[in-house]
Amino acid sequence: MSLWSGASMRTVLKNLVDGLSEAWVKVGKYWRVPCKSSISEARQRIGSQVMSRLFHLLVRPLATENTPGAFWEDCE
């Protein structure tokens, strides 16, 4: 979602499916971009705990200790 932060979830899903390799061509034949309400309902079904868990499993700092100004202790 960050790659297309200005886009709707429908557009993000479409971009992801359009970018699939040739091995996944059949997906485009059988899969359609869901409507807005379907996306909202699915997000409500999984709840915030799932997304929070996914966030905490995947998110890591991009900066290292050698990146100037990346950490608040460096600012003086």
N, C-alpha and C positions, 0 to 999 in steps of 0.2 A: 504494500500500500504506500510505502514511502517513496517508491520510484515514481508513482503517479499520484502524489499527494493532493493535487488540485482536481483530480478526477473522481467520479462517483465509483462506488463499489462495482456497479455493473460494467463500467468501462475498464476497471482494473481486471475483473474476471475475463472480459473479452480479450484484453491484451495478453493475458497469460495463456489463454487457450489458443489464440492466434499464433503464439510463439512456440507452440509444441512442435516437436520434430515430426518428420514424415511417418515415423512409426506410430504416431498417435492421430493420424489423419481421420480415422473413423470416429474419434471423439467429436469432431466438428459436424459430422453427419448426424449424430444421435443426441448431442448435447446442445442446448440453447441457453443463452444468457438468461438467468432468472430475473423476474420482475423485482422492483424495489421492495415490495411487501414480503416476498419470499426471503430475501436477504435479511431483512429486519427480524422476521420471525425465527430464522435459523440462529441469528446472533442471540436472541432472547432465550432460545431453547438451550444453547450451550452454556450460557451464563458467563458472568465476569470472572469466575474462578478459573475457568479453562484458559481464558486469554491471559489472565494474570500469571498463571503457571507457565504458559508458553513464553511470555515475556521474560520471566526470571530465568528460564532455562537457556534462552538464546542471547539475550542482550549482554554485551561486553563492551568495555571502553575501547575506542579505536586508537586513542592516544597512548603513548608509552611514557615512561618517566623522562625520556629525552625530548619530548615534544614541548617546545617553549610555550609557556602560558596556558597549558592545557588543564592544569590543576589549580584550584584556588589558593593553595599554599604558595604557589609560585608568584602570585600577584602581590606586589608590594608598592 
